[in-house]
Amino acid sequence: MRKDNKRSPWDDLFFDLDGGFEEMRKRMDRLIGQLMEGELEFAEEPMIYGFSMRVNPNGQPMIQEFGNASSRRAQQESTREPLTDLIEEEKRLRIIVELPGVEKSDIHLNATDETLDIDVDNPHRKFSKHLELPCGVNPNSARASYKNGVLEITLDKLERQKTGRTIEID
């Protein structure tokens, strides 16, 4: 709050961040306590958790979790969810995926007109991501490249068909 007791539009933003950090601190304290008491064992694989925040073209905030220790996954699971970025252009959709430490031959992609599945399974790294695409795409137009741990996939957007018919009035 400001000195003149008027609310700033930023107050709610920082209040929400403070609440998020407080919740994260409580979760970490609980995990450390469980480790100290012997209730949990250290994982063989590193535990990775992160999130990416951006604003979509409609001005809506987008928060994306990634890693193998998100609140939606069991912590014993060694499959990681890679960080992805969807860029919607006029005629195509670009998907950029971070897949460090894997070989191109280990990457398996499957596209439909509404979804994209990304799977990597090798002895050292496992990644998996199911994406619901923001627009219809032509899966036959898919092109992919992989260099320095970054996978880029491009898909042509489907032209929206205007469907309808003239209705006769009786």
C-alpha positions as a Python dict, from the first residue, in 0.01 Angstrom:
ca = {
    (1, 'M'): (0, 0, 0),
    (2, 'R'): (114, 351, -70),
    (3, 'K'): (153, 614, 201),
    (4, 'D'): (-172, 787, 100),
    (5, 'N'): (-361, 456, 158),
    (6, 'K'): (-479, 442, -205),
    (7, 'R'): (-452, 108, -381),
    (8, 'S'): (-224, 77, -678),
    (9, 'P'): (-313, -155, -966),
    (10, 'W'): (14, -336, -884),
    (11, 'D'): (-97, -418, -527),
    (12, 'D'): (-298, -726, -631),
    (13, 'L'): (-16, -853, -853),
    (14, 'F'): (243, -838, -578),
    (15, 'F'): (-1, -972, -320),
    (16, 'D'): (-57, -1278, -541),
    (17, 'L'): (319, -1323, -586),
    (18, 'D'): (375, -1297, -211),
    (19, 'G'): (110, -1564, -154),
    (20, 'G'): (273, -1791, -413),
    (21, 'F'): (617, -1752, -258),
    (22, 'E'): (475, -1814, 90),
    (23, 'E'): (307, -2136, -32),
    (24, 'M'): (635, -2247, -197),
    (25, 'R'): (827, -2179, 128),
    (26, 'K'): (577, -2388, 327),
    (27, 'R'): (604, -2678, 80),
    (28, 'M'): (984, -2666, 91),
    (29, 'D'): (984, -2657, 473),
    (30, 'R'): (752, -2960, 477),
    (31, 'L'): (975, -3152, 230),
    (32, 'I'): (1293, -3072, 421),
    (33, 'G'): (1126, -3180, 746),
    (34, 'Q'): (1021, -3510, 589),
    (35, 'L'): (1375, -3567, 458),
    (36, 'M'): (1524, -3493, 801),
    (37, 'E'): (1282, -3735, 969),
    (38, 'G'): (1361, -4009, 717),
    (39, 'E'): (1008, -4011, 573),
    (40, 'L'): (1140, -3930, 224),
    (41, 'E'): (1444, -4051, 37),
    (42, 'F'): (1647, -3852, -210),
    (43, 'A'): (1543, -3919, -567),
    (44, 'E'): (1790, -4089, -799),
    (45, 'E'): (1707, -3838, -1072),
    (46, 'P'): (1728, -3464, -1012),
    (47, 'M'): (1395, -3308, -931),
    (48, 'I'): (1318, -3028, -1172),
    (49, 'Y'): (1035, -2781, -1145),
    (50, 'G'): (984, -2449, -1312),
    (51, 'F'): (729, -2232, -1475),
    (52, 'S'): (713, -1987, -1759),
    (53, 'M'): (484, -1684, -1755),
    (54, 'R'): (382, -1489, -2065),
    (55, 'V'): (87, -1304, -2211),
    (56, 'N'): (-97, -1455, -2507),
    (57, 'P'): (-205, -1245, -2810),
    (58, 'N'): (-544, -1185, -2644),
    (59, 'G'): (-374, -1026, -2343),
    (60, 'Q'): (-448, -1321, -2113),
    (61, 'P'): (-171, -1445, -1880),
    (62, 'M'): (-37, -1793, -1952),
    (63, 'I'): (148, -1992, -1686),
    (64, 'Q'): (313, -2316, -1793),
    (65, 'E'): (474, -2563, -1555),
    (66, 'F'): (760, -2787, -1663),
    (67, 'G'): (987, -3047, -1506),
    (68, 'N'): (937, -3378, -1328),
    (69, 'A'): (823, -3250, -988),
    (70, 'S'): (516, -3044, -1076),
    (71, 'S'): (215, -3057, -851),
    (72, 'R'): (34, -3266, -1114),
    (73, 'R'): (285, -3551, -1125),
    (74, 'A'): (394, -3813, -881),
    (75, 'Q'): (738, -3724, -757),
    (76, 'Q'): (874, -4074, -824),
    (77, 'E'): (804, -4034, -1196),
    (78, 'S'): (1125, -3970, -1387),
    (79, 'T'): (960, -3831, -1702),
    (80, 'R'): (1006, -3458, -1741),
    (81, 'E'): (770, -3214, -1904),
    (82, 'P'): (978, -2991, -2133),
    (83, 'L'): (942, -2614, -2156),
    (84, 'T'): (747, -2532, -2471),
    (85, 'D'): (648, -2215, -2650),
    (86, 'L'): (365, -2191, -2902),
    (87, 'I'): (387, -1906, -3149),
    (88, 'E'): (76, -1852, -3356),
    (89, 'E'): (155, -1675, -3682),
    (90, 'E'): (-81, -1572, -3960),
    (91, 'K'): (-58, -1894, -4163),
    (92, 'R'): (134, -2133, -3940),
    (93, 'L'): (192, -2246, -3585),
    (94, 'R'): (546, -2277, -3450),
    (95, 'I'): (622, -2487, -3145),
    (96, 'I'): (962, -2454, -2977),
    (97, 'V'): (1057, -2721, -2724),
    (98, 'E'): (1365, -2738, -2501),
    (99, 'L'): (1501, -3096, -2496),
    (100, 'P'): (1857, -3078, -2361),
    (101, 'G'): (2080, -3383, -2364),
    (102, 'V'): (1891, -3599, -2614),
    (103, 'E'): (1965, -3723, -2964),
    (104, 'K'): (1743, -3640, -3260),
    (105, 'S'): (1676, -4013, -3309),
    (106, 'D'): (1523, -4034, -2957),
    (107, 'I'): (1250, -3777, -3033),
    (108, 'H'): (908, -3908, -3135),
    (109, 'L'): (640, -3669, -3260),
    (110, 'N'): (276, -3735, -3340),
    (111, 'A'): (40, -3465, -3470),
    (112, 'T'): (-332, -3451, -3536),
    (113, 'D'): (-529, -3150, -3653),
    (114, 'E'): (-581, -3048, -3288),
    (115, 'T'): (-294, -3197, -3082),
    (116, 'L'): (79, -3258, -3077),
    (117, 'D'): (249, -3530, -2871),
    (118, 'I'): (621, -3510, -2797),
    (119, 'D'): (797, -3809, -2642),
    (120, 'V'): (1165, -3875, -2572),
    (121, 'D'): (1281, -4199, -2416),
    (122, 'N'): (1647, -4283, -2385),
    (123, 'P'): (1846, -4433, -2097),
    (124, 'H'): (1946, -4090, -1961),
    (125, 'R'): (1653, -3857, -2034),
    (126, 'K'): (1276, -3897, -2061),
    (127, 'F'): (1049, -3615, -2174),
    (128, 'S'): (678, -3618, -2252),
    (129, 'K'): (435, -3343, -2350),
    (130, 'H'): (79, -3348, -2486),
    (131, 'L'): (-26, -3016, -2639),
    (132, 'E'): (-380, -2911, -2719),
    (133, 'L'): (-315, -2674, -3010),
    (134, 'P'): (-480, -2329, -3010),
    (135, 'C'): (-598, -2367, -3371),
    (136, 'G'): (-659, -2636, -3630),
    (137, 'V'): (-348, -2747, -3821),
    (138, 'N'): (-264, -2970, -4115),
    (139, 'P'): (-56, -3255, -3964),
    (140, 'N'): (74, -3346, -4313),
    (141, 'S'): (245, -3005, -4332),
    (142, 'A'): (459, -3072, -4024),
    (143, 'R'): (828, -2987, -4043),
    (144, 'A'): (1071, -3028, -3754),
    (145, 'S'): (1433, -2940, -3684),
    (146, 'Y'): (1650, -3012, -3381),
    (147, 'K'): (1973, -2832, -3296),
    (148, 'N'): (2158, -2773, -2968),
    (149, 'G'): (1876, -2911, -2752),
    (150, 'V'): (1604, -2702, -2916),
    (151, 'L'): (1329, -2867, -3121),
    (152, 'E'): (1129, -2645, -3356),
    (153, 'I'): (812, -2775, -3521),
    (154, 'T'): (607, -2582, -3776),
    (155, 'L'): (255, -2674, -3884),
    (156, 'D'): (38, -2495, -4139),
    (157, 'K'): (-289, -2365, -3998),
    (158, 'L'): (-609, -2498, -4145),
    (159, 'E'): (-817, -2243, -4328),
    (160, 'R'): (-1138, -2185, -4141),
    (161, 'Q'): (-1421, -2301, -4357),
    (162, 'K'): (-1729, -2086, -4343),
    (163, 'T'): (-2010, -2334, -4332),
    (164, 'G'): (-2373, -2255, -4353),
    (165, 'R'): (-2666, -2252, -4583),
    (166, 'T'): (-2953, -2032, -4678),
    (167, 'I'): (-3266, -2112, -4480),
    (168, 'E'): (-3594, -2087, -4658),
    (169, 'I'): (-3884, -1953, -4457),
    (170, 'D'): (-4213, -2143, -4492),
}
